């Protein structure tokens, strides 16, 4: 620890942002945030000045002789350099907060500020406190970099007779981080992933049976298959089609030397696809426009090699970056859309993904250009859909972008209606319905209402902007998804955007390991699971580390996301300190996710009555996959900062 008085409190590398070392985390990141902090050391500081990123906290120990704390807070001017890529509009929309804690108790809060707000004075009575924490809060701005820079000036720790010396605690004792929590797969057979499949009559079925257990592991069908289906036990692929409407049950068995497990797949033949939230991968946050055929194939290989395929991860989706770029020939003479040179044979790529049982996803826009300024589908909707189907595409993300110019012309002199915004999405849906194969349809942008989206073919509806790997951004997106929870159901899912774990490429930072701490990554996955959100990984799978893999292959966490018998989880407690979600599960149990919002470790108490439970409750830790015990009315646990408790509760 380092001792400071008010006069000597000067700039250091912000210790509060760094993740604590943990031997079992795998190869951990050296965050770009810390690099930016080191760069800022070259700035000249006045005495009594602290710089840190947001979110971050710095901790100061005292002898109990401090009575008051006072400082002036605001944005570090260096933020304008970091955010210049996004321009002044996005800088003005950035939000940050400042808080002071005394022995774990919030004693001052400057509220949410923007760069144009100037500075504020923050002060608090901290009489007798032994630990004072200064927190810079990420206000949850979704576009641009999460690299917010907070400036604390004229920092004063005052006692009875004036300024008091304090010691900064840089040990990390207040900010422990979870390591790898998910244990190895059990040797006994287990059937994983989704077990409800929606398909239209006569349309092709392609479903990989996900299973784990000690090798050799044999898969088989118990009883007869419905007419029109075939199962290849070696590839684990169920294929074919069913003409008859209704629910068709298929019982699968997995056997090895350790035992036998069975599970029933329900194939619902009708008019509804996407009966459970999709699980897979999207290229955008990993590669932006640098995605290629090679990268997609490497991703599919990683799904198999790292065990994700055995846990139900299915979709491999190419986002922006596959079409011809500006000044390249975008279409053939007959109007057929052309991929760029990094995708030499899209049908061969689709066939390759299908050989593993993976679904092939693609991206376009109803406008003449996509968000990446590549060729959109405007005026070629029918032709593009036929092309995608010929390639074997199973999923289409349709992103608003440059359709806004068309909308402006079509609604000149009046206010656009929901029908105006839905029009291009509905046009594509009508084309999808004419095809010989099903495509899951994801709406993105345009301001279309949820009811309008659902009624016009949407299976996924984005309700948040581009998710960035900032803690405030993740929290804000989760809260937004919870507000819309009652709109979600089999066939239509609320999408708070892709997962920001692993190695990503977001904001102005370029290629980097996620800025979320290990604790925040656990909270991120837990919240998305209890909200029945689509689970679309957006990291570089060819360099994925063990820590990130274990975040993604916990079967009990996945089961909560894929459990759709009831509505998605709701927020039952929301305070400055805690955020608690609860969700009813199909077996009558209840999942609870409690997140410690404070920047330090603390004891968190879950009241079962908040989740609609009473009396004696049995708890199972979903991340550690072990029973905790039986408790009456409440359960208390010490949680690290921004970490979740994720449990299944049974009476």
C-alpha positions in Angstrom: 0.0 0.0 0.0 1.1 3.6 -0.7 0.5 6.4 1.7 -0.9 9.7 0.4 -1.8 13.0 1.8 -4.0 15.5 -0.1 -0.9 17.3 -1.4 0.8 14.2 -2.7 -2.1 12.3 -4.2 -0.9 12.0 -7.8 -1.6 10.0 -11.0 -1.0 6.2 -10.9 -2.0 3.4 -13.3 -5.6 2.7 -12.2 -5.4 -0.4 -10.1 -9.1 -0.8 -9.7 -9.6 -1.7 -13.4 -7.1 -4.5 -13.6 -8.4 -8.0 -13.3 -7.0 -9.9 -10.3 -4.7 -12.7 -11.3 -6.1 -16.2 -10.9 -4.2 -19.4 -11.7 -7.1 -21.2 -13.3 -8.5 -18.4 -15.6 -6.5 -19.5 -18.6 -4.4 -16.9 -20.4 -5.8 -13.7 -19.1 -5.8 -10.4 -21.0 -3.7 -7.3 -20.6 -6.5 -4.9 -21.2 -6.3 -2.0 -23.6 -7.8 0.1 -20.8 -4.6 -0.4 -18.9 -2.6 0.6 -21.9 -4.6 3.8 -22.2 -4.0 4.4 -18.5 -0.2 4.0 -19.0 -0.4 6.5 -21.9 -2.1 9.0 -19.7 0.8 9.0 -17.2 2.5 11.4 -19.6 -0.1 14.0 -18.8 0.9 16.6 -16.3 -1.2 16.4 -13.1 -1.8 18.9 -10.4 -1.5 17.6 -6.8 -4.7 15.9 -5.5 -5.7 14.5 -8.9 -6.8 11.0 -9.7 -7.5 9.5 -13.1 -9.2 6.2 -13.7 -11.3 4.5 -16.3 -15.0 3.7 -15.9 -16.0 1.3 -14.6 -13.2 1.3 -12.0 -12.7 1.8 -8.3 -9.8 2.9 -6.1 -9.6 2.0 -2.4 -8.1 4.0 0.4 -7.5 2.7 4.0 -7.5 5.1 7.0 -7.0 4.9 10.7 -10.6 6.0 11.2 -9.6 9.6 11.7 -11.1 10.8 8.4 -14.3 12.8 8.8 -15.0 14.3 5.3 -14.1 13.5 1.7 -14.3 16.1 -1.0 -13.4 16.3 -4.7 -14.3 17.8 -8.0 -15.3 15.3 -10.6 -15.8 15.2 -14.4 -14.6 13.8 -17.7 -10.9 13.7 -18.4 -10.3 15.8 -21.5 -8.4 12.9 -23.0 -11.8 11.3 -23.7 -12.1 13.5 -26.7 -9.0 11.9 -28.2 -10.3 8.4 -27.5 -13.7 9.1 -29.0 -12.8 11.2 -32.0 -13.7 8.3 -34.3 -17.4 8.7 -33.4 -17.6 12.5 -33.6 -19.0 15.1 -31.3 -22.5 13.7 -31.4 -21.5 10.5 -29.8 -19.1 12.2 -27.3 -22.0 14.3 -26.1 -24.1 11.2 -25.6 -21.5 9.5 -23.4 -22.5 9.0 -19.8 -20.5 8.5 -16.6 -21.1 8.6 -12.8 -19.1 9.1 -9.7 -19.7 7.5 -6.3 -18.1 7.4 -2.8 -18.4 4.5 -0.4 -17.4 4.4 3.3 -16.9 0.9 4.7 -19.2 -0.5 2.0 -21.9 2.1 2.4 -22.8 4.6 -0.4 -22.3 8.0 1.1 -22.2 10.3 -2.0 -23.3 10.0 -5.6 -22.7 12.8 -8.2 -25.3 11.2 -10.5 -24.9 10.6 -14.2 -22.9 13.2 -16.1 -22.1 13.9 -19.8 -18.9 15.6 -21.1 -20.7 18.9 -21.7 -21.8 19.1 -18.0 -18.4 20.4 -16.9 -17.5 19.4 -13.3 -19.3 18.7 -10.1 -18.3 18.8 -6.4 -18.8 15.5 -4.6 -18.4 15.4 -0.8 -19.5 13.1 2.0 -19.4 12.5 5.7 -17.0 9.5 6.1 -16.6 9.8 9.9 -14.8 6.7 11.3 -14.5 4.9 8.0 -11.6 2.5 7.7 -12.0 1.9 3.9 -13.1 4.6 1.4 -13.8 3.6 -2.2 -14.0 6.0 -5.1 -15.9 4.6 -8.0 -16.2 5.8 -11.6 -19.3 4.4 -13.2 -19.9 3.5 -16.8 -23.2 5.1 -17.5 -24.2 2.6 -20.2 -23.7 4.4 -23.5 -24.0 1.8 -26.2 -22.2 3.2 -29.2 -18.4 3.9 -29.3 -15.7 2.9 -26.9 -16.3 1.9 -23.3 -13.0 3.5 -22.5 -14.4 6.3 -20.4 -11.9 8.5 -18.6 -12.8 9.9 -15.2 -11.1 12.8 -13.6 -11.1 13.4 -9.8 -9.5 16.7 -8.9 -8.8 18.6 -5.7 -9.2 15.3 -3.8 -9.3 15.9 0.0 -9.4 13.5 2.9 -10.1 15.7 5.9 -9.9 15.0 9.6 -10.5 17.1 12.7 -7.5 19.2 12.2 -7.2 19.3 8.4 -5.9 17.0 5.7 -5.3 13.4 6.7 -2.9 11.0 5.2 -4.4 7.9 3.6 -3.0 4.7 2.1 -4.2 3.4 -1.3 -4.9 -0.3 -1.2 -3.7 -1.8 -4.5 -3.7 -5.4 -3.3 -6.9 -6.4 -5.1 -8.3 -7.8 -1.8 -11.5 -5.9 -2.4 -11.9 -7.0 -6.0 -11.3 -10.8 -6.2 -12.3 -12.4 -9.5 -13.9 -15.7 -10.3 -11.7 -18.2 -12.0 -13.0 -21.2 -14.0 -16.2 -22.3 -12.3 -17.7 -24.8 -14.7 -16.3 -28.3 -13.9 -15.3 -30.8 -16.6 -18.2 -32.7 -18.3 -19.4 -35.7 -16.3 -18.3 -39.1 -17.6 -21.9 -40.2 -17.5 -23.9 -39.5 -20.7 -25.8 -36.3 -20.9 -28.0 -34.9 -23.8 -27.7 -31.2 -24.1 -28.9 -28.1 -25.9 -32.4 -27.5 -27.3 -35.0 -30.2 -27.5 -37.9 -28.4 -29.3 -37.5 -27.9 -33.0 -39.9 -25.8 -35.2 -40.3 -26.5 -38.9 -42.9 -25.9 -41.6 -44.6 -28.9 -43.3 -42.4 -30.6 -45.9 -39.4 -28.3 -45.2 -35.9 -29.9 -44.6 -34.9 -30.7 -41.1 -31.2 -30.5 -40.0 -30.6 -31.0 -36.3 -27.4 -32.1 -34.5 -28.0 -34.1 -31.3 -25.8 -32.6 -28.7 -24.4 -35.0 -26.2 -21.4 -35.4 -23.8 -19.9 -38.2 -21.8 -16.9 -40.4 -21.7 -15.9 -41.9 -25.0 -16.9 -44.0 -26.7 -20.4 -42.6 -26.6 -23.1 -44.2 -28.7 -26.2 -42.4 -29.8 -29.4 -44.1 -30.9 -33.1 -43.6 -31.5 -35.5 -45.3 -29.1 -38.4 -46.7 -31.1 -39.4 -45.7 -34.7 -38.6 -42.4 -36.3 -41.4 -40.3 -37.8 -42.0 -40.9 -41.5 -39.5 -38.9 -43.6 -36.7 -38.7 -41.1 -33.3 -40.4 -40.8 -30.7 -40.4 -38.1 -26.9 -40.9 -38.6 -25.5 -41.9 -35.2 -22.0 -41.3 -36.3 -22.5 -37.7 -37.4 -25.2 -37.2 -34.8 -27.4 -35.6 -37.5 -31.2 -35.9 -37.8 -32.3 -35.1 -41.3 -35.3 -35.3 -43.6 -38.7 -33.7 -43.5 -42.2 -34.2 -42.1 -45.3 -33.4 -44.1 -47.9 -33.9 -41.3 -48.6 -31.0 -39.0 -48.4 -31.4 -35.2 -45.9 -32.5 -32.6 -43.8 -35.4 -33.4 -41.8 -37.0 -30.6 -38.4 -38.7 -31.0 -36.6 -40.3 -28.1 -32.8 -40.3 -28.2 -30.5 -42.4 -26.1 -26.8 -41.8 -25.3 -24.8 -44.7 -23.8 -21.3 -45.4 -22.6 -19.5 -47.5 -20.0 -20.8 -45.2 -17.3 -24.5 -45.4 -18.0 -27.3 -44.4 -20.3 -29.4 -41.2 -20.7 -32.5 -40.5 -22.8 -34.2 -37.3 -23.8 -37.2 -36.5 -26.0 -37.0 -34.2 -29.0 -40.3 -32.5 -29.9 -40.5 -31.6 -33.6 -43.3 -29.1 -34.0 -44.5 -29.1 -37.6 -46.5 -25.9 -38.2 -46.0 -22.2 -38.9 -43.6 -21.3 -36.1 -39.8 -21.5 -36.3 -37.2 -20.8 -33.7 -39.0 -22.3 -30.7 -36.0 -21.7 -28.4 -33.5 -18.8 -28.5 -30.8 -19.5 -31.1 -27.3 -20.5 -29.9 -24.4 -19.9 -32.1 -21.8 -17.4 -33.4 -21.9 -14.0 -35.2 -18.8 -12.7 -37.0 -19.2 -8.9 -36.4 -17.8 -8.3 -33.0 -14.9 -10.6 -33.7 -13.8 -9.5 -37.2 -16.1 -6.7 -38.5 -15.5 -6.6 -42.3 -12.5 -8.8 -42.2 -14.5 -12.0 -42.0 -13.6 -14.7 -44.6 -14.4 -18.2 -45.7 -11.3 -19.4 -43.9 -12.4 -17.7 -40.6 -15.9 -19.2 -40.8 -14.5 -22.7 -41.4 -12.1 -22.2 -38.5 -15.0 -21.2 -36.3 -16.9 -24.4 -37.2 -13.9 -26.5 -36.5 -13.5 -24.8 -33.1 -17.2 -25.5 -32.3 -16.3 -29.2 -32.6 -12.9 -29.2 -31.1 -13.7 -27.1 -28.1 -16.9 -29.0 -27.3 -19.5 -26.3 -28.1 -21.2 -28.4 -30.7 -21.7 -31.1 -28.0 -23.6 -28.4 -25.9 -26.0 -27.2 -28.5 -24.2 -24.4 -30.2 -25.5 -24.5 -33.7 -25.6 -21.2 -35.8 -22.6 -19.9 -37.6 -23.6 -16.5 -38.9 -21.7 -14.2 -41.2 -22.5 -10.5 -40.5 -21.4 -7.5 -42.6 -18.3 -8.1 -44.7 -19.3 -10.9 -47.2 -20.7 -8.8 -50.0 -18.6 -6.9 -52.6 -17.2 -3.7 -51.2 -17.7 -0.2 -52.7 -16.1 0.2 -56.2 -16.2 -3.5 -56.7 -18.7 -5.3 -58.9 -21.6 -6.0 -56.6 -23.8 -8.1 -58.9 -23.6 -10.2 -62.0 -25.2 -9.1 -65.2 -28.4 -10.9 -64.3 -28.5 -9.1 -61.0 -27.3 -12.0 -58.8 -25.5 -10.7 -55.8 -21.7 -11.4 -55.6 -19.7 -12.1 -52.5 -16.3 -10.5 -52.3 -13.0 -12.3 -53.0 -12.7 -13.7 -49.4 -15.8 -15.9 -50.1 -15.0 -17.9 -53.3 -17.8 -20.4 -53.0 -20.7 -19.7 -50.7 -22.6 -22.9 -51.5 -19.5 -24.9 -50.7 -19.3 -23.1 -47.4 -22.9 -23.7 -46.6 -22.5 -27.4 -47.4 -19.4 -27.6 -45.2 -21.3 -26.1 -42.2 -24.3 -28.4 -42.8 -22.0 -31.4 -42.8 -21.4 -30.8 -39.1 -25.1 -30.1 -38.5 -24.5 -26.3 -38.1 -26.9 -23.7 -39.5 -25.6 -21.1 -41.9 -26.4 -17.5 -41.2 -26.0 -14.4 -43.4 -26.6 -10.6 -43.3 -28.2 -8.0 -45.5 -30.2 -4.8 -45.5 -33.5 -3.6 -47.0 -31.6 -0.5 -48.2 -29.4 -0.2 -51.2 -26.4 -0.4 -48.9 -25.8 -2.3 -45.7 -24.4 -0.7 -42.5 -20.9 -1.5 -43.8 -21.7 0.3 -47.1 -21.8 -2.9 -49.1 -24.5 -4.1 -51.4 -28.0 -4.3 -49.9 -31.1 -6.1 -51.1 -33.2 -3.1 -52.1 -34.8 -3.9 -55.5 -33.4 -7.4 -55.5 -35.3 -9.0 -52.5 -36.7 -12.0 -54.4 -33.5 -12.6 -56.3 -31.3 -12.4 -53.1 -33.5 -14.7 -51.1 -33.4 -17.3 -53.9 -29.6 -16.9 -54.0 -29.3 -17.4 -50.2 -31.5 -20.5 -50.3 -29.4 -21.9 -53.1 -26.3 -21.4 -50.9 -28.1 -23.3 -48.1 -28.6 -20.3 -45.8 -30.7 -21.0 -42.6 -30.7 -17.6 -40.9 -31.0 -14.0 -42.2 -30.2 -10.9 -40.2 -31.8 -7.9 -41.9 -30.4 -4.6 -40.8 -32.2 -1.3 -41.4 -29.3 1.2 -42.2 -29.6 2.9 -45.6 -33.3 2.2 -45.9 -33.8 5.4 -43.9 -33.3 7.5 -47.0 -36.0 5.5 -48.8 -38.4 5.9 -45.9 -37.8 9.6 -45.9 -38.8 9.9 -49.5 -41.8 7.6 -49.1 -43.2 9.5 -46.1 -42.3 13.0 -47.2 -44.7 15.5 -45.5 -46.0 13.1 -42.9 -44.8 11.2 -39.8 -43.7 7.6 -40.6 -46.0 4.9 -39.1 -45.1 1.4 -37.9 -46.5 0.0 -41.1 -44.1 2.2 -43.1 -41.1 0.8 -41.1 -42.4 -2.7 -41.3 -42.9 -2.6 -45.1 -39.4 -3.7 -46.2 -39.1 -6.3 -43.5 -42.5 -7.8 -44.5 -41.5 -7.7 -48.2 -38.6 -10.0 -47.4 -40.7 -12.2 -45.2 -43.1 -12.8 -48.0 -40.2 -13.9 -50.2 -38.9 -16.2 -47.4 -42.3 -18.0 -47.2 -42.1 -18.9 -50.9 -38.8 -20.8 -50.5 -38.3 -24.6 -50.3 -36.4 -24.3 -47.0 -36.9 -22.4 -43.7 -34.9 -19.3 -42.7 -34.9 -17.9 -39.2 -35.5 -14.1 -39.6 -33.8 -11.5 -37.4 -35.0 -7.9 -37.4 -32.4 -5.3 -36.6 -33.1 -1.5 -36.4 -35.7 0.6 -38.1 -37.7 1.4 -34.9 -40.3 -1.3 -35.7 -42.6 -2.1 -32.8 -42.3 -5.5 -31.1 -45.9 -6.4 -31.9 -45.4 -5.3 -35.5 -42.2 -7.3 -35.9 -43.7 -10.4 -34.5 -46.8 -10.1 -36.8 -44.6 -9.7 -39.9 -42.3 -12.6 -39.6 -39.6 -11.7 -37.1 -38.1 -14.5 -35.0 -35.6 -12.2 -33.2 -36.0 -8.5 -32.6 -33.1 -6.3 -31.5 -34.1 -4.0 -28.6 -30.6 -2.6 -28.0 -27.9 -1.0 -30.0 -24.5 -2.5 -30.7 -23.5 -4.1 -27.4 -20.0 -3.0 -26.3 -17.8 -4.7 -23.7 -18.5 -2.1 -21.0 -20.1 -3.1 -17.8 -22.6 -0.3 -17.8 -23.6 -1.2 -21.4 -24.2 -4.8 -20.5 -26.3 -3.9 -17.5 -28.4 -1.4 -19.5 -29.1 -3.9 -22.2 -30.1 -6.5 -19.7 -32.5 -4.1 -18.0 -34.0 -3.2 -21.4 -34.5 -6.9 -22.3 -36.2 -7.4 -18.9 -38.6 -4.6 -19.6 -39.7 -6.3 -22.8 -39.8 -9.8 -21.4 -43.5 -10.4 -21.8 -43.2 -9.9 -25.5 -40.9 -12.9 -25.8 -42.1 -16.5 -26.4 -41.4 -19.5 -28.6 -41.0 -18.2 -32.2 -40.2 -14.6 -31.2 -37.2 -13.6 -29.0 -36.0 -10.3 -27.5 -32.4 -9.8 -28.6 -30.2 -7.5 -26.5 -27.3 -8.3 -28.9 -24.3 -10.5 -29.1 -22.2 -11.8 -26.2 -19.1 -9.7 -25.6 -16.8 -12.3 -24.1 -13.5 -13.6 -25.4 -11.3 -11.7 -28.0 -13.4 -9.1 -29.7 -13.1 -6.1 -32.0 -15.4 -3.3 -30.7 -15.5 0.5 -30.6 -12.4 2.4 -31.3 -10.1 -0.1 -29.7 -9.8 -2.6 -32.5 -8.7 -6.1 -31.7 -8.6 -6.8 -28.0 -9.6 -9.2 -25.2 -13.0 -8.2 -23.7 -12.8 -5.3 -21.2 -15.3 -7.1 -19.0 -13.7 -8.6 -15.9 -14.1 -12.3 -15.3 -16.9 -11.5 -12.8 -18.7 -9.3 -15.3 -18.5 -12.1 -17.9 -20.2 -14.5 -15.6 -22.9 -12.0 -14.8 -23.3 -11.2 -18.6 -23.9 -14.9 -19.5 -26.1 -15.4 -16.4 -28.4 -12.5 -17.2 -28.7 -13.5 -20.9 -29.6 -17.0 -19.9 -32.3 -16.1 -17.4 -33.7 -13.6 -19.9 -34.0 -16.3 -22.6 -31.9 -14.1 -24.8 -30.3 -15.5 -28.1 -26.8 -16.7 -27.2 -24.7 -15.5 -30.1 -21.0 -15.6 -29.4 -19.0 -12.8 -31.1 -15.4 -13.6 -30.3 -12.5 -15.0 -32.3 -13.0 -18.7 -31.9 -9.7 -19.7 -33.4 -7.9 -18.2 -30.3 -10.5 -18.8 -27.7 -9.0 -19.6 -24.3 -10.1 -22.1 -21.7 -11.8 -19.5 -19.5 -14.1 -18.4 -22.3 -14.8 -21.9 -23.4 -16.0 -22.8 -19.9 -18.3 -19.8 -19.8 -20.0 -21.3 -22.9 -20.2 -25.0 -22.2 -22.0 -25.1 -18.8 -25.0 -27.3 -19.6 -27.0 -26.2 -16.6 -26.7 -22.6 -17.5 -27.6 -23.3 -21.1 -30.6 -25.3 -19.8 -32.0 -22.1 -18.2 -31.7 -20.2 -21.5 -33.4 -22.9 -23.4 -36.2 -23.4 -20.9 -39.1 -21.6 -22.5 -42.1 -23.1 -20.7 -42.6 -19.8 -18.9 -41.8 -16.1 -19.7 -38.2 -14.9 -19.5 -36.8 -13.8 -16.2 -38.0 -10.6 -14.5 -36.2 -8.2 -12.3 -37.5 -8.7 -8.8 -35.0 -6.5 -6.9 -33.3 -3.4 -8.2 -31.2 -1.2 -5.8 -27.9 0.6 -5.9 -26.3 -2.5 -4.6 -28.1 -5.5 -6.1 -29.9 -6.6 -9.2 -31.9 -9.8 -8.9 -33.7 -11.7 -11.6 -36.1 -14.7 -11.2 -37.6 -17.1 -13.7 -40.0 -20.0 -13.4 -38.7 -23.2 -15.1 -40.6 -26.0 -16.7 -40.0 -28.5 -13.9 -41.5 -26.2 -11.3 -38.2 -24.9 -10.0 -37.1 -21.3 -10.1 -33.8 -19.8 -11.4 -32.5 -16.8 -9.5 -29.6 -14.6 -10.7 -28.4 -12.0 -8.1 -25.7 -9.6 -9.2 -23.5 -7.5 -6.9 -23.5 -4.1 -8.4 -21.0 -2.7 -5.9 -17.3 -2.3 -7.0 -16.1 -4.4 -4.0 -16.8 -7.8 -2.4 -19.8 -7.9 0.0 -22.4 -10.1 1.5 -25.6 -10.4 -0.6 -28.8 -11.8 0.8 -31.4 -13.3 -1.5 -35.0 -13.2 -0.1 -36.9 -16.2 -1.5 -40.2 -14.3 -1.3 -38.9 -11.8 -3.9 -38.9 -14.8 -6.3 -42.3 -16.0 -5.3 -40.9 -18.7 -3.0 -41.5 -19.3 0.7 -40.3 -21.6 3.5 -37.6 -24.1 2.9 -35.8 -24.0 -0.4 -33.1 -26.3 -1.8 -30.4 -24.5 -3.8 -28.1 -25.7 -6.6 -25.2 -23.6 -7.9 -25.6 -23.6 -11.7 -22.1 -22.4 -12.5 -20.3 -24.9 -10.2 -22.9 -27.6 -10.9 -23.3 -28.6 -7.3 -25.9 -28.5 -4.6 -25.5 -25.8 -1.9 -28.0 -27.0 0.7 -31.4 -26.3 2.1 -32.3 -22.8 3.5 -35.2 -21.1 5.2 -36.6 -17.8 3.7 -33.2 -16.3 2.7 -29.7 -17.2 1.5 -26.6 -15.1 2.1 -23.4 -15.3 0.2 -20.3 -13.2 -0.2 -20.0 -12.1 -3.9 -17.0 -10.4 -5.5 -17.6 -7.1 -7.4 -20.0 -7.3 -10.3 -20.3 -11.1 -9.8 -23.5 -13.2 -10.0 -25.1 -15.8 -7.8 -26.9 -18.1 -10.3 -28.9 -20.8 -8.6 -31.8 -23.2 -9.2 -34.3 -23.2 -6.4 -36.5 -26.2 -5.6 -39.0 -26.7 -2.8 
